[in-house]
């Protein structure tokens, strides 16, 4: 599965959940508030997918540079 496929799945999942939320149609404030919350959660997940696997240790990110110097 490519990053684009993962991002499309995230967008689809969050939008469908938001669409099924009954409180979003109570008034304009709820509509905008629930939409903003949905987009913030979606953006966070999309950023995580775009970054890929992050090293557990802050020193691990330096190892590839050391390999190039040798």
Residue pairs with C-beta under 8 A, 6 or more apart in sequence:
3 49
3 50
6 49
7 46
7 49
7 50
10 42
10 45
10 46
10 49
11 42
11 46
14 38
14 39
14 41
14 42
14 45
15 38
17 38
18 24
18 34
18 35
18 38
21 34
23 30
23 34
24 30
24 31
24 34
24 35
25 31
55 61
